């Protein structure tokens, strides 16, 4: 069995980020294809009851994960354990493109700051 979803059928935020929630399609993961176009953009501090993995595709990004703050570039990968507070911020003037893989068929998020 397989499922094909055209990109035009995936929800897209005003900033261009694409959201894929796996459960309706029989997938055990969910994904954000982030496309933050503005310097300083990104989510507030939050956590999930599962791990999250980021692949940096384009741009320069600052990650906060637990007590650590680090800068990442295209090709870098960061994995954050379940229940770890985290966030990211676009540090550059060019678009930030990330693949954010959530180890869950649905998005579950507790926002810790706005």
Residue pairs with C-beta under 8 A, 6 or more apart in sequence:
1 26
3 25
3 26
3 27
5 20
5 25
7 18
10 18
10 19
10 20
11 18
11 19
12 18
12 19
13 19
15 35
15 36
15 37
15 38
15 41
16 35
16 37
16 95
17 32
17 33
17 34
17 35
17 36
18 32
18 33
18 35
19 31
19 32
19 107
20 27
20 30
20 31
20 32
20 33
21 30
21 105
21 106
21 107
22 28
22 29
22 30
22 31
22 104
22 105
22 106
23 30
23 105
23 106
27 105
28 103
28 104
28 105
29 101
29 102
29 103
29 104
29 105
30 101
30 102
30 104
30 105
30 106
30 107
31 99
31 100
31 101
31 102
32 98
32 99
32 100
32 102
33 97
33 98
33 99
33 100
34 96
34 97
34 98
34 99
34 100
35 95
35 96
35 97
36 42
36 59
36 90
36 95
36 96
37 90
37 95
37 96
38 90
39 90
39 91
39 92
39 93
40 89
40 90
41 89
41 90
41 96
42 61
42 87
42 88
42 89
42 90
42 96
43 87
43 88
44 87
44 111
44 112
44 113
44 114
45 64
45 85
45 86
45 87
45 111
45 112
45 113
46 85
46 86
46 87
46 109
46 110
46 111
46 112
46 113
47 83
47 84
47 85
47 86
47 109
47 110
47 112
48 82
48 83
48 102
48 104
48 107
48 108
48 109
48 110
49 82
49 83
49 104
49 108
50 82
50 102
50 103
50 104
50 108
51 79
51 80
51 81
51 82
51 103
52 79
52 80
52 86
52 100
52 101
52 102
52 103
53 77
53 78
53 79
53 80
53 100
53 101
53 103
54 63
54 72
54 77
54 78
54 79
54 80
54 88
54 98
54 99
54 100
54 101
55 76
55 77
55 98
55 99
55 101
56 72
56 73
56 74
56 75
56 76
56 77
56 78
56 97
56 98
57 74
57 97
57 98
57 99
58 74
58 94
58 95
58 96
58 97
59 74
59 90
59 91
59 92
59 94
59 95
59 96
59 97
60 71
60 72
60 73
60 90
60 91
60 92
60 96
61 71
61 72
61 73
61 88
61 89
61 90
61 91
61 96
61 98
62 69
62 70
62 71
62 72
62 88
62 89
62 91
63 69
63 70
63 71
63 72
63 78
63 86
63 87
63 88
64 85
64 86
64 87
64 88
65 78
65 80
65 84
65 85
65 86
66 80
66 84
66 85
66 86
70 78
71 91
72 78
80 86
85 112
87 113
88 98
90 96
